[in-house]
Amino acid sequence: MSRKLLAVIALLLPSIAIADMELDTLKNKASYAIGVDVARSIKNRGLDLDTDALIQGMRDETAGDTRLDMSEMA
């Protein structure tokens, strides 16, 4: 998955808990659908990822403050 796509996904991630989210707007529904698609892709590829770390990485990239530099992510 490209970094640009991940950045777009990160921009769409809400900062509230998913369990409390109302899926009543187009933005929320689209964000949720993209999240399902990403998760399905990860699952279909057999990747064992930490979902919390994945989401935190998206949030950090969106904020422009990643915890790892590019060499550590390669």
Secondary structure, 3 states (H helix, E strand, C coil): CCHHHHHHHHHHCCCCCHHHCCCCCHHHHHHHHHHHHHHHHHHHCCCCCCHHHHHHHHHHHHHCCCCCCHHHHC
